Amino acid sequence: MSSGSYFTIYRKHTKKKVAQDVLDALKEQYRKSNQNSFSSSSKDPDDFPILMHASFKSELQEDDENCSVYYDKDGVVHDKLLEFHFGSSFTCLKEKFRTNAYVFSESSVIVSKAEAEKMLQAIEYVLSEDYSKKFEDILDNEYVEVFGRGFSKFDDRFSSSSEKVYIDKNDDDWTLSFGDSQWEAEIQSDDEETCFNLKRVRSCLRAFLDAESYEWSGQELVLEYSAY
């Protein structure tokens, strides 16, 4: 089974709720899904997603892709606006938020604007490749390590050696070299993938933070991070 994660931006209608009977019927579909699913690790029949898809059915069938409406536990209406998807290599936020794709209520988290601003700040710093211990102390941003870990230029940012040494065993002998083209090519490929993922997260966060939210009319933007 494939795995990955994605961000979703919703428009929340704070003054608009679905009828209670409709909400109850939808929750019943999720209850049936919990009972029938062999992949779910949840033992709670009332395990619901943070935002429930209005067209969700417990049977093994596709949800209506044309339906972009979701409800929270109280029935407040959310319209899905944008999604930003990531492959299995992007795991840092899964680990940070401890998401569990096999439990509805643990498969996603809502990211506040304050948290999104911290994420964006950290990504801008990691991608800048202009690193400073003093500046990191000033930032005091936990997401710097979250997004930077595994990016070779970040991992080696304070290394005193500019040239890496490789030691290999060949039969009964050891060889010492100051370069490994195959290993360095793999590192470069990983770094390129990391940069791609970080730039995609940055695009999502900028869209969420910069878009008009219209709170004055009973609307606001919501950012959700989900794992599967």
MARTORTOR-369716 format. One record per residue: x, y, z of N, C-alpha, C, O, CB in turn; residue in three letters. Coordinates in steps of 0.2 Angstrom, whole numbers. Glycine has a CB too. Layout:
<sites>
X,Y,Z,X,Y,Z,X,Y,Z,X,Y,Z,X,Y,Z,ala
...
</sites>
This chain:
<sites>
4,-6,0,0,0,0,4,6,0,9,7,4,-5,0,6,met
3,11,-5,7,17,-5,6,21,1,1,21,4,5,21,-11,ser
11,26,2,10,30,8,12,37,6,16,38,1,14,28,14,ser
10,42,9,12,49,8,8,54,12,5,52,17,10,51,0,gly
8,60,10,4,65,14,2,71,10,5,71,4,9,67,20,ser
-2,75,13,-4,81,9,-6,86,13,-9,85,19,-9,79,4,tyr
-6,93,11,-9,98,14,-15,100,10,-16,99,4,-4,105,14,phe
-21,102,14,-27,104,11,-29,111,14,-29,112,20,-33,99,12,thr
-30,116,10,-33,122,12,-41,122,11,-43,121,5,-29,128,8,ile
-44,124,16,-51,124,16,-54,131,17,-50,135,21,-55,119,21,tyr
-60,133,15,-63,139,17,-69,137,22,-73,133,20,-66,143,11,arg
-68,139,28,-73,137,34,-78,142,34,-77,148,34,-69,136,40,lys
-84,140,34,-90,145,35,-93,144,42,-97,140,44,-96,143,29,his
-90,149,46,-91,148,53,-99,149,55,-101,147,60,-87,154,57,thr
-103,152,51,-110,153,52,-114,148,49,-121,149,49,-112,160,50,lys
-111,143,45,-115,138,41,-114,131,44,-109,129,44,-113,139,34,lys
-120,128,46,-120,121,48,-124,117,44,-130,119,42,-121,121,56,lys
-122,110,44,-127,106,40,-132,103,45,-131,104,51,-122,99,38,val
-138,101,43,-143,99,47,-140,93,51,-136,89,49,-149,96,43,ala
-143,92,57,-141,87,62,-142,80,60,-138,76,61,-144,88,69,gln
-147,79,56,-149,72,54,-144,70,48,-142,64,48,-156,72,51,asp
-142,75,44,-137,74,39,-130,72,42,-127,67,40,-136,80,34,val
-128,76,47,-122,75,51,-122,68,54,-117,64,54,-121,80,56,leu
-127,66,57,-128,60,61,-127,54,56,-124,49,57,-135,59,65,asp
-130,55,50,-130,49,45,-123,48,42,-121,43,41,-135,51,39,ala
-119,54,42,-113,54,39,-108,50,44,-104,46,43,-110,61,38,leu
-109,52,51,-105,49,56,-107,41,56,-102,37,58,-107,52,63,lys
-113,39,55,-114,32,55,-110,29,49,-109,23,50,-122,31,54,glu
-109,32,44,-105,29,38,-98,28,41,-95,23,39,-105,33,32,gln
-95,32,44,-89,32,47,-88,26,52,-84,22,53,-86,38,50,tyr
-94,25,56,-94,20,61,-94,13,58,-90,9,60,-100,21,66,arg
-98,13,52,-98,6,49,-91,5,46,-89,-1,45,-104,7,43,lys
-88,10,43,-81,9,40,-76,7,45,-72,2,44,-79,16,37,ser
-77,9,51,-72,7,57,-74,-1,58,-69,-4,60,-73,11,63,asn
-80,-3,58,-82,-9,60,-80,-14,54,-78,-20,56,-89,-10,61,gln
-80,-12,48,-79,-16,42,-71,-16,40,-69,-21,36,-83,-14,37,asn
-67,-11,42,-61,-11,40,-56,-15,43,-56,-16,49,-58,-4,40,ser
-52,-19,39,-47,-23,42,-40,-19,43,-36,-21,47,-45,-29,38,phe
-40,-14,40,-33,-10,40,-33,-5,46,-28,-2,48,-32,-6,34,ser
-39,-3,49,-40,2,54,-37,-1,61,-39,-7,62,-47,4,55,ser
-33,3,64,-31,1,71,-35,4,76,-33,3,82,-23,2,71,ser
-40,7,75,-44,11,80,-49,6,83,-52,2,79,-48,17,77,ser
-50,6,89,-55,2,93,-61,6,95,-66,3,98,-52,-2,99,lys
-61,12,93,-66,17,95,-71,17,89,-69,20,84,-63,24,97,asp
-78,15,90,-83,16,85,-84,23,83,-86,25,77,-89,13,87,pro
-83,28,88,-84,35,86,-77,38,84,-76,44,86,-87,38,92,asp
-73,35,81,-67,38,78,-68,41,71,-70,38,66,-61,32,77,asp
-68,48,71,-70,51,65,-64,56,63,-60,58,67,-76,56,66,phe
-63,57,57,-58,62,55,-60,69,57,-65,70,59,-58,62,47,pro
-55,73,58,-56,80,60,-61,84,55,-65,87,58,-49,84,60,ile
-60,82,49,-65,85,44,-68,79,40,-64,75,37,-62,90,39,leu
-74,78,40,-77,72,37,-80,74,30,-83,79,29,-83,70,41,met
-78,70,25,-80,71,18,-88,70,18,-90,65,20,-76,66,13,his
-91,75,15,-99,74,15,-101,69,11,-107,66,12,-101,81,12,ala
-97,66,6,-100,60,2,-97,54,4,-98,49,0,-98,62,-5,ser
-94,53,10,-91,47,12,-96,41,13,-101,42,16,-87,48,19,phe
-94,35,10,-98,29,11,-94,24,14,-88,23,13,-101,27,4,lys
-97,20,18,-93,14,21,-91,9,17,-87,5,18,-97,12,27,ser
-95,8,11,-94,2,7,-87,4,3,-85,10,3,-100,1,2,glu
-85,-1,0,-79,-1,-4,-80,2,-11,-81,-1,-16,-75,-8,-5,leu
-81,9,-11,-82,13,-17,-79,19,-17,-77,22,-11,-89,13,-18,gln
-78,23,-22,-74,29,-22,-79,34,-20,-85,34,-21,-72,31,-29,glu
-76,39,-16,-80,45,-14,-82,49,-20,-78,49,-25,-77,49,-8,asp
-87,53,-20,-88,58,-25,-83,63,-26,-83,68,-22,-95,61,-24,asp
-79,62,-31,-73,67,-32,-76,74,-34,-72,79,-33,-69,65,-38,glu
-82,75,-36,-85,81,-37,-87,85,-31,-89,91,-31,-91,81,-42,asn
-87,81,-26,-90,84,-19,-84,87,-16,-79,84,-14,-93,79,-15,cys
-84,94,-14,-78,97,-11,-80,99,-4,-77,104,-1,-75,103,-15,ser
-86,97,-1,-88,99,5,-86,94,11,-86,88,10,-96,100,5,val
-84,97,16,-82,93,22,-86,96,28,-87,102,28,-75,93,23,tyr
-87,92,34,-90,95,40,-85,93,46,-82,88,46,-97,92,41,tyr
-85,98,51,-81,96,57,-86,92,61,-92,91,59,-78,102,60,asp
-84,91,67,-88,86,72,-95,90,74,-99,87,76,-84,85,78,lys
-95,97,73,-101,100,75,-105,102,69,-110,105,69,-99,107,78,asp
-103,100,63,-107,101,57,-105,107,53,-109,109,48,-114,101,59,gly
-100,111,55,-98,117,52,-95,115,45,-91,111,44,-93,121,56,val
-98,119,40,-96,117,33,-89,120,31,-87,126,33,-101,120,28,val
-85,116,28,-79,118,25,-79,116,18,-80,111,16,-73,114,29,his
-76,121,14,-76,120,6,-68,118,5,-64,123,7,-78,125,2,asp
-67,113,2,-60,111,0,-58,116,-6,-61,116,-11,-59,104,-2,lys
-52,119,-5,-50,124,-10,-44,121,-14,-44,121,-20,-48,131,-7,leu
-38,119,-10,-32,117,-14,-29,111,-10,-30,111,-4,-27,123,-14,leu
-25,107,-14,-22,102,-11,-14,102,-13,-13,104,-19,-25,95,-12,glu
-10,100,-9,-3,100,-11,0,93,-8,0,91,-2,2,105,-7,phe
2,88,-13,3,81,-11,11,80,-11,15,83,-14,0,77,-16,his
13,75,-7,20,73,-6,20,65,-6,16,62,-4,23,76,1,phe
26,63,-9,27,56,-9,29,53,-2,30,57,3,32,54,-14,gly
31,47,-2,33,43,4,40,46,7,41,44,12,34,36,2,ser
44,49,3,50,52,5,50,58,10,54,59,14,55,54,0,ser
44,61,10,43,67,14,39,64,21,33,64,21,38,72,11,phe
43,63,26,41,60,32,42,65,38,39,63,43,44,54,33,thr
45,70,37,47,74,43,41,77,47,41,77,53,51,80,41,cys
35,79,44,30,81,47,25,75,50,22,76,55,25,86,42,leu
26,70,47,22,64,49,25,62,56,22,61,61,23,58,45,lys
32,63,57,35,61,63,34,67,68,33,65,74,43,60,62,glu
34,73,66,33,79,70,26,78,73,25,79,79,34,85,66,lys
21,77,69,14,77,72,12,70,74,6,70,77,10,80,66,phe
16,65,73,14,58,75,8,56,72,3,53,76,14,58,83,arg
7,57,66,1,55,63,1,47,62,6,44,61,0,59,56,thr
-6,45,62,-7,38,61,-12,37,55,-18,38,57,-9,34,68,asn
-10,35,50,-14,34,44,-20,29,45,-25,29,41,-11,33,38,ala
-19,25,50,-24,20,51,-30,21,56,-34,17,58,-21,13,53,tyr
-29,27,59,-34,30,63,-37,36,61,-33,41,60,-32,30,71,val
-43,37,60,-46,43,57,-44,49,61,-42,54,58,-54,42,56,phe
-45,49,67,-44,55,71,-37,57,72,-35,62,74,-47,54,78,ser
-32,52,70,-25,53,71,-22,54,64,-15,55,64,-22,48,75,glu
-25,54,59,-22,54,52,-21,61,50,-18,62,45,-27,50,47,ser
-23,66,53,-22,73,51,-22,78,57,-24,76,63,-28,75,46,ser
-19,84,56,-19,89,61,-21,95,58,-20,96,52,-12,89,64,val
-24,100,61,-25,107,59,-19,111,61,-17,111,67,-32,110,62,ile
-17,115,56,-11,119,57,-13,126,58,-16,129,53,-6,118,51,val
-12,129,63,-14,136,64,-10,141,60,-4,139,58,-13,138,72,ser
-12,147,60,-8,152,56,-1,154,59,4,154,56,-12,159,55,lys
-1,154,66,5,155,70,10,149,68,16,150,67,4,155,77,ala
8,143,68,12,137,67,14,137,59,20,136,58,8,131,68,glu
10,139,55,12,140,48,17,145,47,21,144,43,5,142,43,ala
17,151,50,22,156,50,29,153,52,34,155,49,20,162,54,glu
29,149,57,35,146,60,38,141,55,44,141,53,34,143,66,lys
33,137,52,36,133,46,39,137,41,44,135,38,30,128,44,met
35,142,38,38,146,33,44,149,34,49,149,30,33,151,31,leu
45,152,40,51,155,42,57,149,42,63,151,40,51,158,49,gln
56,144,45,61,138,45,63,136,38,69,135,36,58,132,49,ala
58,135,33,59,133,27,64,138,23,68,136,19,53,132,23,ile
62,145,24,66,150,20,73,150,23,78,151,19,63,157,22,glu
74,148,29,81,148,32,85,142,29,90,143,27,81,148,40,tyr
81,136,29,85,130,27,86,131,19,92,129,17,80,124,28,val
82,133,15,83,134,8,88,139,7,91,139,1,77,135,5,leu
89,144,11,94,150,10,101,147,10,105,150,6,93,155,15,ser
103,142,13,109,139,13,114,144,16,120,143,15,112,136,7,glu
112,149,20,116,154,23,115,153,31,111,156,34,114,161,21,asp
119,148,34,118,146,41,122,149,46,128,151,44,119,139,41,tyr
119,150,52,123,154,57,120,151,64,114,151,65,122,162,57,ser
125,149,68,123,147,75,119,152,79,114,151,82,129,144,79,lys
122,158,78,119,164,82,112,165,79,107,167,83,123,170,81,lys
111,165,72,104,167,70,99,161,71,93,163,73,105,167,62,phe
101,155,72,97,150,74,95,150,81,89,149,83,100,143,73,glu
99,153,85,97,154,92,92,160,93,88,159,97,104,156,96,asp
93,165,88,88,170,88,81,168,86,76,169,89,91,176,84,ile
81,164,80,75,161,78,71,157,83,65,157,84,76,157,71,leu
75,152,86,72,148,91,66,144,88,61,145,91,70,152,98,asp
67,141,83,62,138,79,63,131,78,68,129,75,61,142,72,asn
59,127,81,60,120,81,59,117,74,62,111,73,54,116,85,glu
56,120,69,55,118,63,61,118,58,62,115,53,49,121,59,tyr
66,122,61,72,122,57,75,115,57,78,113,52,77,127,60,val
76,112,62,78,105,63,74,100,59,76,96,56,80,103,70,glu
67,101,60,62,97,57,63,97,49,64,91,46,55,99,59,val
64,102,46,64,103,39,71,102,36,72,100,31,61,109,37,phe
76,104,41,83,103,38,86,97,39,91,95,35,87,108,42,gly
84,93,44,87,86,45,87,82,38,81,81,35,84,82,50,arg
92,79,36,93,75,30,95,79,24,96,76,19,86,72,29,gly
95,85,24,97,89,19,105,90,20,107,94,25,93,96,18,phe
109,88,16,116,87,17,119,94,19,124,95,23,120,84,11,ser
117,99,15,120,106,16,118,108,23,122,112,26,118,111,11,lys
112,106,26,110,108,32,114,104,37,117,107,42,103,108,33,phe
114,98,36,117,93,41,125,95,42,128,94,47,117,86,39,asp
128,97,37,135,98,37,137,106,38,142,108,37,139,96,30,asp
132,110,40,133,117,40,138,120,44,141,125,43,126,120,42,arg
139,116,49,145,119,54,151,114,54,155,114,59,142,119,61,phe
151,110,49,157,105,49,163,109,47,163,113,43,156,99,44,ser
169,107,51,175,111,50,179,108,43,183,111,41,179,110,56,ser
177,102,41,180,99,35,176,100,29,170,99,29,181,91,36,ser
179,103,24,176,104,18,176,98,13,173,98,8,179,110,14,ser
180,93,14,181,87,10,180,81,14,183,80,19,188,87,7,glu
175,77,12,173,71,15,178,65,14,181,64,8,166,69,13,lys
180,61,19,184,55,18,180,49,19,176,48,23,189,55,24,val
181,44,14,178,38,13,183,32,15,188,32,12,174,37,7,tyr
181,28,19,185,22,21,181,16,19,175,15,21,187,22,28,ile
184,12,14,181,5,12,185,-1,13,191,0,13,179,6,4,asp
182,-6,14,186,-13,15,185,-17,9,180,-18,6,183,-17,21,lys
191,-19,6,192,-23,0,196,-29,2,202,-28,3,195,-18,-5,asn
193,-35,2,196,-41,4,199,-40,11,195,-38,16,201,-43,-1,asp
206,-40,12,209,-39,18,212,-32,19,215,-31,24,214,-45,19,asp
211,-28,14,214,-21,14,208,-16,15,202,-17,14,217,-20,8,asp
211,-10,17,206,-5,18,209,1,13,215,2,12,206,-2,25,trp
204,4,10,206,10,6,203,16,8,198,17,11,203,8,-2,thr
207,21,7,205,28,10,205,33,4,209,33,0,211,31,15,leu
199,36,3,198,41,-3,195,47,0,192,47,5,194,37,-8,ser
196,52,-4,193,59,-3,187,60,-7,186,66,-9,198,64,-3,phe
184,55,-10,178,56,-14,175,50,-16,179,45,-17,180,60,-20,gly
169,50,-17,165,44,-19,159,46,-23,154,49,-21,162,40,-13,asp
160,46,-30,156,49,-35,149,46,-34,144,50,-35,159,48,-42,ser
148,40,-33,142,36,-33,138,39,-27,132,40,-27,142,29,-33,gln
141,39,-21,138,41,-15,136,48,-15,131,50,-13,143,40,-9,trp
141,53,-18,139,60,-19,133,61,-24,130,66,-23,145,63,-21,glu
133,57,-29,127,57,-33,121,56,-30,115,59,-31,128,53,-39,ala
121,51,-25,115,49,-21,113,55,-17,107,56,-16,116,42,-17,glu
118,58,-14,117,63,-9,113,69,-13,109,72,-11,123,65,-6,ile
116,70,-19,114,76,-23,106,75,-25,102,79,-25,118,77,-29,gln
105,68,-27,98,67,-28,93,67,-23,88,70,-23,98,59,-31,ser
95,65,-17,91,66,-11,90,74,-9,85,76,-7,95,63,-5,asp
96,78,-10,95,85,-8,90,88,-13,86,93,-11,102,88,-9,asp
90,86,-20,86,89,-25,79,87,-23,74,92,-24,88,86,-32,glu
77,81,-20,71,79,-18,68,83,-12,63,85,-12,70,72,-17,glu
73,84,-8,71,88,-2,70,95,-3,65,98,-1,77,88,3,thr
74,98,-8,72,105,-10,65,106,-13,62,110,-12,78,108,-14,cys
64,101,-18,57,101,-21,52,100,-16,47,104,-16,57,95,-26,phe
52,96,-11,47,95,-6,46,102,-2,41,104,-1,48,89,-1,asn
52,104,0,52,111,4,49,116,0,45,120,3,59,112,7,leu
50,117,-6,48,122,-10,40,121,-11,36,126,-11,51,123,-17,lys
38,115,-11,31,114,-12,27,116,-6,22,119,-6,30,106,-14,arg
30,114,0,27,116,7,27,123,7,22,126,9,31,113,13,val
32,127,5,33,134,5,27,137,1,24,142,3,39,137,3,arg
26,134,-5,20,137,-9,14,136,-6,9,141,-6,20,133,-16,ser
12,131,-2,6,130,1,5,135,7,0,138,8,6,122,4,cys
11,135,11,10,140,17,9,147,14,6,151,18,17,139,21,leu
13,149,9,12,156,6,4,157,4,2,162,5,17,157,1,arg
2,152,1,-5,153,-2,-10,153,4,-15,157,4,-7,146,-6,ala
-9,149,10,-13,149,16,-13,156,19,-18,159,21,-11,144,20,phe
-6,158,20,-5,164,24,-7,171,20,-9,176,23,2,165,26,leu
-6,171,13,-7,177,9,-14,178,7,-16,183,5,-2,177,4,asp
-18,172,6,-25,173,3,-29,177,7,-29,177,13,-27,166,1,ala
-34,180,4,-40,183,8,-44,178,12,-46,173,9,-44,188,3,glu
-46,179,18,-49,175,22,-57,177,23,-61,173,25,-46,173,28,ser
-58,183,23,-65,186,24,-68,184,31,-74,182,31,-69,183,19,tyr
-64,185,36,-67,184,43,-73,188,44,-77,186,48,-62,185,48,glu
-73,194,42,-78,199,43,-85,196,41,-90,198,43,-77,205,40,trp
-85,191,36,-91,189,33,-93,182,36,-97,178,33,-91,189,26,ser
-89,179,41,-90,173,44,-87,167,40,-89,162,40,-98,171,44,gly
-81,169,37,-77,164,34,-70,165,36,-68,170,38,-77,165,26,gln
-66,159,36,-59,159,37,-56,153,34,-59,148,32,-58,159,45,glu
-49,154,33,-46,148,30,-43,143,35,-41,145,40,-40,151,26,leu
-43,137,33,-41,132,38,-36,128,34,-37,126,28,-47,127,40,val
-30,126,37,-25,122,34,-25,115,38,-24,115,44,-18,125,34,leu
-25,110,34,-25,103,37,-19,99,34,-18,99,28,-31,99,36,glu
-15,96,38,-10,91,36,-12,84,37,-14,82,43,-3,92,39,tyr
-12,80,32,-15,73,32,-10,68,30,-6,69,25,-21,72,28,ser
-10,62,33,-6,56,31,-10,51,28,-15,50,31,-1,54,37,ala
-7,47,24,-11,41,22,-6,35,20,-7,30,18,-15,42,15,tyr
</sites>
